Amino acid sequence: MQESFKQRRAWLCWEPGGSKDIRTPPPSPGADSLSTLSGCPGVSAGGTEEEQMRPEEALNGPLEPQILQDNLTLSLAEVLPTGLPEALRIKLELDGESHILELLQTRELVSGRPTLVWYQPDGTRVVSEGHTLENCCYQGRVQGHTDSWVSVCTCSGLRGLVILSPERSYALEQRPGGLQGPPVISRIQDLLLPGHTCALSWPAPVPIQAPPEHPTGQHHIRRWRRDVVTETKVVELVIVADHSEVRRYRDFQHLLNRTLEVALLLDTFFRPLNVRVALVGLEAWTQHDLIEISQDPGLTLDSFLHWRQTDLLPRLPHDSAQLVTATSFSGPMVGMAIQNSICSPDFSGGVNMDHSTSILGVASSIAHELGHSLGLGHDSPGNSCPCPGPAPAKSCIMEASTDFLPGLNFSNCSRQALEKALLGGMGSCLFERLSGLPSMASVCGNMLVEPGEQCDCGFPDDCTDPCCDYFTCQLRPGAQCASDGLCCQNCQLRPAGWQCRPPRGDCDLPEFCPGDSSQCPPDISLGDGEPCAGGEAVCVHGHCASYAQQCQALWGPGAQPAPPPCVLTANTRGNAFGNCGRSPGGSYVSCAAKNAMCGQLQCQVGRAQPLLGSARDLHWEVLEANGTQLKLNCSRVHLDLGNDVAQPLLSLPGTACGPGLVCLDHRCQPVEILGAQECRSKCHGHGVCDSNRQCHCEEGWAPPDCITHIRATSSLTTGLPLSLLLLLVLVLLGASYWHRARLRQRLCQLKGPSCQYRAAQSGPPERPGPPQRAPLMPGAKAEKQSPAWTGEGQSPRRGSVELSELAKPVALKAG
């Protein structure tokens, strides 16, 4: 039976004084299969925590836990065999003041039952799907402090973070070798962590896109902007521990506990941005590394992203993967990621150095790299991007260099950058709801709707939902839904067909309320290969980016692509000013002539500095065409995007590079290989393919194949049983209407010519259909281009490659 927080509360008090360790380790998950890992070759500790521990100032002596439950005083060791309680109250002394931590288990930390992967000595991969983890992590508040937040785990002693206020934060850590001992409590500003720097890799620019037009005007645009920002987003995360990381810790259970603790802090950091982090998998390279781990974070990132795309992603779906290694990167750098890359199968990941025994320092570094994937750049120097914390100018997670103080919060600059990225169409995978959780007893108050609950708005002090009873987690009388869903207004369900999420760009599709749920359906987009940007690009993974849009995202409004001869000349040289990427050894790779448009962005700009990074060097070059007086001024820019750029800015996948050709893997390839035409043929000319490879039918055509013309006024996406049911209802209504009309006509004939028919009432207002896309033919008018250069009968003095194909319009056929 589902019980409330007050009814299921256990009391865990940490009192000063005792030093006896009475804690027993939590039961190992899957002990039958994992217990041998601690003794298998390659899993024993290769390094010790003592070697990396830096001095930390303890605020109090050893602490002994006590639990008050059912009017009994029990030790933690007596409670653990029966399972950890769902609710805890921990008494803790901080700076001489006694505080009560009110905590609930974090069920949403682990999405369903995560997948654990490790390797046997012979290289055999062992996959434990649906693994049941000991639910040993908690989140909550400090009693009497409305702005407080607590995140702790009891997997291996008490570890975590206590935030009393923006100015008072504390880290709870374990001493080396004392995994079940009392915690060491330190002020955040007293932590001595190694200073470090982020080596930001090349960003994938978010196209500049205005909010979609809508007949309801500015009110709808404001609501849409608010909903995109306030709607909860979920990052399904996989953490990969390389062989050096596995060897650092005593056994697999220790590594698993640390991973859970880091994931908990990641979720804590991102909560204020309405982004949740759910751990869906942990892979440990227990025998040897599966990629080459280099001291160069850029090379390690390239190798990891390639392995993720070809190996990890097909067998373990997720939104982002983060590699954690004990290998020291060169210089002060501790991590690297690609900006604006979340949800991308090619680039959504990062590499991180486990640079401290403090889980707070490591979690802050991973949060920084994950922030880059979400479109967050480095905060500006000084106080222009302050954030709450003990040192406002140095407590931000996206600070490029953290010195000795780990970032705990995101600045206003980061909030604005995330909003801009979301409004630009980034992150379609983040709007999917968490997958089903394992069957557990429900806990009212943990802000997670579980079996037996209709809603869950959190602690009484936190609950602001007028539709939900915080004590019972049931809807209040007369309420149909909880107000946390986009399809709920004033505690009533919105009607089926109400648009709950408008399209966020050329490649996005609208979503509509189902009528029986308060939640907006998962975000879907146009399928790969569907034309966008007026035929200057195609959709790839829900993104649309023409060459001009990418130049504008980098240099600002007014920037345009450089003339094709300038692009060709620069990118075939293979240097910092023009290339097609880097080799595994780090050297620049020159583009083949046919792939020049898929290399480094070459833009005509009217400003000295880009929006991202800074211009390190600028060269000008004049090209003359043979037999003419035409001269082209070509600029070459070497951009500095961080503290050691791993790759240059390359054209994004889907950028048009010729008639019927697009950039894929930095090569100019036929658009047909994306399969859009084949998928679109199933829609019989009356719809487009979506990201699920299903037909999104135009207004008046019925799914699933858009072959049946109906009077219905909705644009529908397939969902086969619902579609067939709807079609059957429409057919029956049509037959009924036809029979009734014939009967009236017959009666009128009997009454004579004076009979008048009543005008039929019009149906409900039409909801918008999918984007209507006129066929785009080669030669279609494109965006404003650079000065014309045909290339016919001409060639630049530098180079002898024929450029006529590059100079032709690059509009793509819609099919």
N, C-alpha and C positions, 0 to 999 in steps of 0.2 A: 504494500500500500504506500502511495506517495505521501511523504511527510514534509512539513515545512522546515525551514532552517532552525526555527526556535525549538521544534519538537525533536530534531535529530542532533542537536548540538552536543559535541564533546568538548571537554575543557582540557587544554594542554598548557600547563604553566611552566615557564622556565624561571626557576628561582635561583638567585645567586647563592654561592656557597659551595655545594658539593662538587667533587671532582671525579667521582666514580662513574665509569662509563657503563650504563645499564641498557644501552640500545643494542638490539640485535639487528643484523642486516635484513633488509626486505627480501622476501623470497624471489629467487631468480626466475625471470620469465622463461618458460619453456625449459626448465632445468634439465630435463631428460636429454634435450638436443644440444644445449649450450654449455653444459657443465664441463665438457671436455675442452672447450676453447682455451680456458686459462692455462692448460698444460700443453697445448699443441705447439709445434714449432712455429716461431714467428709471432707469437702472441704475448710472450713474457715481456716484462717491462724492459725497454732498452734505455730509458732515461728516467731520472727521478724528478719528482716535483720539487725536492729540496734544492736541486740545481737552479731552478728558476724562481723560487720564492723570494720576493723582495720584502723588506720590513713593512709591517703594517701595525698601526697603533691600536691595541685592544682597549676597549672602553670599560670592560668589566672582567671579573674573574670567570672561572669555569661555571657552567650552568647545568643544573640537573632537571630533567623534564618530569612533570607530573600531570596526570590527566584526571579530571573530575568528571565522572560519568555515572548517572543514576545514583547520585548521593554517595558514590564511592571514590576513593582516591587510589588511582592505579598508576603503575609505572608504564612508560611507553613500551617496554619489553613485554608487559602483560597484555597490552592492547594489540600489538602488531600481529600476533598469530591469528587473531580473528579478523584481520583486515583493517586497513587504515580508515578512520571515520571520515564521513563525507564533509563534516564541518568541524572546525577547530577554533578555539580561542586560546591564543598564546600570550602569556604575560611576559613582557620583555622590559628590561631596564636600559634606557638610552640616555646617556649624559646625566645619570643620576635621577631620571624621571621614570616612573613606572607607566607602561603603556599596555593596552590590550589590543591584540591583533585579531580581528574577526575574519575568518577565512573559510572558503569553500573550495572543494576540489575543482580543478579545471578540466572538465570533461571535453571541452571543445579543443583543447591543446592537441589531442591526437584524433585525427579525422578517421572515424571508424576504428578499425584495428590495423595498425601500420604494418608495412612489410619490412622485415629484417633480412639482410643479405650478408653472408660471409662466405669464406672460401676454405676448402679443405686442403691439406698438404699436397694432394695430387692435382690441385687446380679446379676441382669440382665446385661449382657454385651451389650453395645451399640457400634456398629461399624459404623463409617462414612467412607465409601470407596469413593475414588475419591474426597477427600475433597479439596476445593479451598482455598488456603492460600493467605493472603495478601502478595504480593511480596515486602517485605520491607527490603531486604538485598542487599548490594552492594559490589562490589569489583573493584579495579582499581589501579591507580598509583598517585604519587605526581608529579605534573607538574615540569619538569626540573630535576628530579631525576631518572635516568635510572634504578637504582637498588632498587627502592622503591616498596612498596606494601601496599595496604589499604584494609581492610575488616571491614565494618561497617553495622549496622542495625538501622533502624529508627522505629522499631516495638514499642518500649517503650522508647522514647528518643533516643539520638544518643549514641550508644555503639559500641565498637569494638577496632581495632588495626590499628595503623599507623606506618609503618616501613619506615623511611626516608633512612636509610642505616644500615648495620650490627651493627653499633655502636650507632645508634639513633633510639629508638623505643618508642612508646607512647601508653598508654592504655586510652580509653575513656569509662568512667563509669558513672552511675547515682547515685546520693545521695539517701540514704534510704528515701523512701516516696516521692521522686521527680521523678516519672517515666516519666513525660513529660517535666521536667525542662532541663536547660542547662547541658552539660556534665562536669564532673570533669576530667581534663586531667592530667595524671601523667606519668613521665618517668618510664620505665619498672624497672630500677634499684632502683627506689624509692618505688616500691610497697612493702608493708609489708604483705606477705601472710604466713600462718602457714607452718612451715617446715614439710615435710612429706617424707615417704619412700614407695616404692613399695614392696609388698609382692608377688614376682613372684611365680606362681604355677609351677607345673612340666611341662617341655616342651615335646612336641611331636616331637622327633628328625626327621629332614629331612634326608632321605637316601642320602648317598654319591653317586652321579651319575655323570658320565662324559657326556659332550655334545655328542649328537648322531653322529655316523659316517655318512659321506655323500660323495658321489663321487667328489663333487667339492672342497673338501679339506678344508684347513684352512680358506680360504676366506669366505666360506659359514658358518663355525662355528663362525667366527667373526661377520658376518652379523646377524646370528641368535642370538648371545649374545646381539648385539646392539638392535635388534628389540624387544626382550623380555624386555629389560630394558627401552627402550624409548617409547614403545607402551603404550598408556594411559590405566591405570587400574582403575576400578570403584568399590568402596566398597559400597554396598547398605546396609544402616544402619538403625536399629530400636533402639530407645531410650526408655527405660522403667523407669518410675518414680514410686517409691514405695509410700506407704501411707504417710510416714514421709516427703517425698519430696513434695507431693501434699499439705500437711497441712502447709508447710513452706511459700507458696506463696498465694496471696490474692484470686486469682481465676484461672480458667483454662486458660484464655487468657494470663495471666502473665506467667504461666508455659510454654505455647506454645511459647510465644515470646522468653523466655530464652532458650528454646530448639533450636529454630531456630538460635539464636545468637551463641550458642555453636557449632552447626553443621557448621555454616559458618566458625568459627575459625578452626575447624577440617579440613575442606577442604583447608583452607589457609596453615595450617601446612604441609599437605601431598602433596600439589601441586609440590614442588620442586623434589619430588621423582617420579613424573609422576603417582601419585595415586590421584584420586578424591574421595570425600566422598559425597554421595547423601542420603538424609534422605527419607526413604520410609515409615516410620511409627513412631507414638508416642503412647505408651500405658500408661495410668495413672491409678493407683490403687486407685481410689477415695474413696472407702469405707473401705477396709482393704487389708493387704498384702496377696498375693496369694502363697507366700512361707514363710518360717521362715527366718526372717532377724536377723542375729546374729552379735555380735561384733567381731566375728572371721571371717575375710574375706574369709578364705578357706572354711568354712562350708557354708557361704552365696553363694559363687561361685558354690559349688557342687549343692546346691538346685536350684540355678538359671539356671544352664546349663541343669539340668534334666527337669525343667519346660519348658525351651525354646525348647528342643527337642520334648517333648511330647505334648505341648500345643500351643506355639507360632508359631513355624516353620510350622506346617501343615496348619495353616490358614493365615499366612502372610509370604510369601517367602522373604528371605533376606540373606545377607552374614555374618553379624555380629550383635549381640544384646548387648547393654551396659546398665546395670542397674545403675541408679543413686539414691542414698539414702541419707537422712539427718541423718541417724543413724551413730554415731561415732564408727569407728573401734578401736580395742584395740591398744595401743601404737601409734607410729607415722604413721602407715600404712593407706593409703587412697585408695588403689585399688589392684586388683589382676586379672590376666588373665593367659591363658595357651599359651605357646610359640608355633609357627608354627601351629596354629589351624584354620586359616582362611579357610572358605568354608566347614569346618567340621560340620555336623549336631549335633555331640556330644559335641564339645568343643569350637566352635567359639563364644566366648562371654567374657564379663568381668563384674566386679562389681566395682563401683566407689563411693566414699564418696563426697558429695557436701560440701567441706570443706571451701568454701570462697564465699562471695557475689560477688567476682570478677569472671566474666565469663571467663576471661583469665586463671585464676588459675585452674578452673574446666575443661576447655577445654584442657589445657595442660596435666592434669592428665588422662583424657579419651584418649587423643592421645597417651600417654605413654602405656596404657593397650592395645589399638588397635595395637600399634606398636609391642607388644609382639605377638599378634595373627598373625602378618605379618612376624614373624620370627626374630624380632629384639631383641637382648639381651641388658643387661645393658652396658652402656659405661664404659670403664676402668677408674679407678681413675686417677686423675692428668690431664695432658694435652695430653695424648696419643690419645684422641678422641675429638679434639676441633671442635667447630662449630661456625658459625657466630653469633655474639650477643654482648651485652654490657659487658659481662664477659665470654670470650671464654671457660673457663674451667667449667663454671656453668650455661651455657645457653642452654644446650642440653636437648631435650625432653626425651631421654632415660637414663639420669642420674639417678642412683638408688635413690639418695637422693637429693632433690632440694633446701634444706634449705629454704630461703625466696624468692628465685628468680624463677619464672616460666620459664620453657624451652620454647623456641620459634622456634627452628630449630632442624633438625636432623644432627648428626655428620657424618663424612666420614665413621666411623665404622658402623653406621646404614645403610648408603647407600650400603656398601659392603655386609652387612648381608642380606639386601633385595635382592640384585642381586643374591647372593648364593642361597637363598631360592627359588627364581623364576626359576633359572637354574636347581634346583633340582626337579622341578615339582610342587611346591606349587602354590596355588591360581588360579586354572582353572576357578573359577567363576568370577574372576576379569576382564577377557577379554571380557565379554559380554558388548554390547553397552547399553547405557541408554535407558530405555523404552520411548515410545512416550510421549511428553510433551503436556499439554493442549493447546488448540488453543489460541494463544495470538498474538499480533502484534510483528513482528520480530524486533530485534534490532541489527543492524550491528555493530560489534565491541566487542561483549561479548564472542567471541570464542566458540559460540554454533551455529551450523547450524540449523536454524529454517525455517519454511515454507516461501517460496519465496527466500531463499538464496541457493546458490550452494556451498558456502564455507564461513568461517569466521575466519580470522587469527588474530583478536584482534585489539588493538589500532595501529595507524600508526607507532609509535615508536617500537612496539612489533612485527609487521608482518614481517616474514622472508620467507614467502611462495611465490616463484616466479610465482605460478600458479593462485594465488588469488588476486583480486583487493580489497584492504582493504576498499576502499571508498564505493563501491557498493555491496560488498560481492558476486560478481559473478566471474565466472572463466574468466581468461584472454583469448583473442582470440587464438584459436588453442589448448587450454588446454582441456583435457577430464576429469580431476580430480584434486583435491587438494592434495598436497604432504603430508598431515598429515596421509594418509592411507597407510597401508603396501602393498596394491595392486595398488599403483600408483608410477610410475617411470618417471621422467622427464616430468611430467604433462600428461602422457599417461597411460591408464589403462593397467595393466598387463593382459596377455591372461588367459582365463579360464584354470584351472588346474595347474597354477603356485603355487608352495608350498610357502605359506606365513607364516606359523608357523609350523616348524618341531616338532616332538614329543620331549617332555622334560623329558622323563623317560620311564620306562618299561610300565607304565599304561597310557601314553598319546598317542593320535593319531594325525597325521598331519592334517592341514587344508589347503585348496586350494582356490585360488581366484575364484570368481564366473564369472568373465569376464565382468560384468556390474556394478561393484561397486568398489570403492577404499578401502573399508573396508574388512579386513580379517574376515571370519565367526567366531562365538563364539567358544571358546575352548571346545573340547569334549575329553573324555577319554574312556578307556576301562570300561566296565560295572563291577559292583561288582561281585567278584567271579572268574574273569578271572585270570589264573595263571600268575605269574611273578617271577622275581629273580630266575630263574632256577628251579621253583617248590617249593621254600622255603617260598613262601607267595602267597597271592592272592590280587588282586586290591580291595581296598575299598575306595570309594569316590575319585578315581583318584590317590591314593597314593599306593606305593608298599614299603614294609619294611620287609625284612627278619630279623630274630634274629641277624644274623651277621652284617647286615647293621646298625641296631640300635646300636649295640655295637660299631661299627666304628664311627658312628655319635657322640657318647658320649665320646669315649676314643681315637679316631683317628685310622688311618690305622694300620692294624695288629691285632686289637682286635678281639677276637673270642668268641662265646658263651661258657659258662662254661659247663663242662660235665653234663649230665642229673641228676646224683645223687646229684651233688652240687646244682643244681637248685631246686630239690625237697626238699632237706634238709633245704635250706635257706627259701624258700617261704612258707613252711608249718608251720613255727614257728610264723609268724605274728608279726614281730618287725621292727625296723628301717632298719635292714639289709636285710629283705626279707618279702614280704607280697603280698596281692592282693588288696591293696587300704586301705581306711579308712572308718570307720563307720560314720554315721551322728554325733556321739558324738566326733569324732576325733581320736578314738583309731585305731590301726592297725588291719587289718583283715587277718587272716591266709588263705592260699589257700588250697582248697581240693587237694588231690594228683593228680587227673586228670587235675586240672587247674594250676598246678605249672608253666608250661611254659608260662602262660598268666599273671603271676604276675610280680614282680619287675625284671628288667633286671639283670642277673647275667653273668658277662663277665670275660674272662681271658685277662689280660692287661699287657702291658710291660712298663707302665709309672706310675708315682706316682700320677699325677693329671689329672682329666678329662678335656675335651674341654669345657664343660659346668659346671659352678659352681666350687666347690672344694670338696675334700675328707675330711670329718670331722673326720672320724674314720675308721680304717682298721683292720679286724680280719682275722686270718688264721685258717683253720681247716683241719685235715687229716681224710679222710674216708677210711676204709679198707673193702674190699669185703670178705664175708665169704668164707672160703675154698681156697682162693688164696692169693698170695703175692702182689696183686695189691693195690696200695695206691694212693689216689687222694688228691692233695693239693687244697683246695677250699678257695678262698678269699671272704670275706664279706666286703662290703664298705657301709658306711653311707654318702651319698652325701648331701652337703649344696648348694642348687641352688638359694638361695635368702635369704631374711630376715625373713623367717618363711615359710618353704616349706609346702604347703597345701597337696600335695600328693607325693608319690614316683614316680620314673620312671617305668612305667608299659609297658609291651609289647603292641605294637600298634595293632589295629584291622586289621585282615588279616594275622597276623603272623602264620605260620604253627606250630601246636603243636602235630602232629601225622599224620599217614596216612589218608588222606582225612579229616583232622580236622584243624580248624583254630580258632584263638582267636577272640571272639566277646563278648563285655561287660565283659572282664576279665574272660571269661569261655571258655573252649575248646569245640567247637561245630562242628557238621558236616558242611562241606563247602556247601552242597546242599541247606541249608536254605537261601543262598544268591540268589538262583534262576538263576545262570549263565547257568547251563545245560539246564534248560527249555527254557531260552531265546535263547541260542545257537542252539537249535534244529530247530528254525525257519530259521536258516541260512544254513541248509542242508549240513553241513560239509565244506562249502566254505566261511566262514566268521566268525567274532567274534561280540559279542554284545558290543555296546558302552554305554555311560552313559545315553543316551536317550532311552535305551532298543530297539534300532534299529540295523539292521545288517550292519556291515562295511565289505563289500564283498572283497574277494581276487581278485587279478588281473585276468581279464578274465571272471568274473561272475557278472551278472547284479543284482542290487537291484530291489525290496526291500527284496527279500528272497534268493538271491544268487543261484537260481535254474536254471537259464538260462545261458548257456555258450555262450559267445560272443567273437568276435575278438578284442573288444575294449581293450585298454591297460591301463585303469584307474582303480584305486581302488576307489569305489564310496560308499558314505554313502547315506542312503535313504533320500528321500524328495519326497514323492510319485508322485505328478504331474510331477516334473522334470524327475524322473526316468522313468515313463511310456513314456514321450515324447522322451527321449533319446533312450529308447529301440525301439520305433516305428521308429525313424530315422535310427537306426542301421539295423533294419529288412528291411526297404525300400532300404537302400544302398546295403545290401547284395543281395536282390532280383535283383536289377539293375545290380550289378556286375556279378551275375550268368547268367542273361539273356545275357549280353554283351559277356561273355566268351563263352557261347554256340554258339552265332552268329559268333564269330571269328573262333571257331573251325569248324563250318559248312563251312565258306568261305575258310578256309585253306584246308579242304578236297576237295573242288572244285578246288583249285589252284594246289594241288598236294603236294608231300612230301617235296618240297623245301621251303614250307612255314615255317617261323620261328616266334615264338611268342616273343613279347617283354617282358622283365622281368618287373614284377609289381614293382612300386615304393613302398618303405617301408613307413609306416605311420610316424606320428610325434613321437619324443622321448617319451618314456614311463615315466610316473611319478611314484614314489614309491607307493607301495600298503601298506596295513596295516601290522603291525608286523607279520611275519610268525612264528607261534608257533608250534613246533613239539610236539606231544602228550607226556606228562610226566607221566610215570608210577611209581607206588610205587617201590622204590629201585633205581630210577634214581640217577645218580651221583650228589651229592650236592656240595656246596662249601666246602673248606677245613675246617674240623671239629677239635674239641678238641680230645685228645687221646681217642681211642676207648674204649668203655665199653659196653658190650652186655647186661649184666643183666641176661643172661640165667643161671639159676642154681645158681645165686649169689644174694646177697643183701647186702647193706651196713650195718655196725654194728649199725648205728644210724637209727632207723626206720625199719618197717617191710613191707612197701608197695612195691608191685611188680613194677619194673621199666622197664620191657622189652619194653613196648609200647613207653615209652619216649625215649628209646635209639635207636629205629628203625629209618630208614631214613624217613623224613617227606615230601618227594616230593609229589606233588599233581597231580591228573589226570587232563588233559586238557579236557577230555570228547570227 
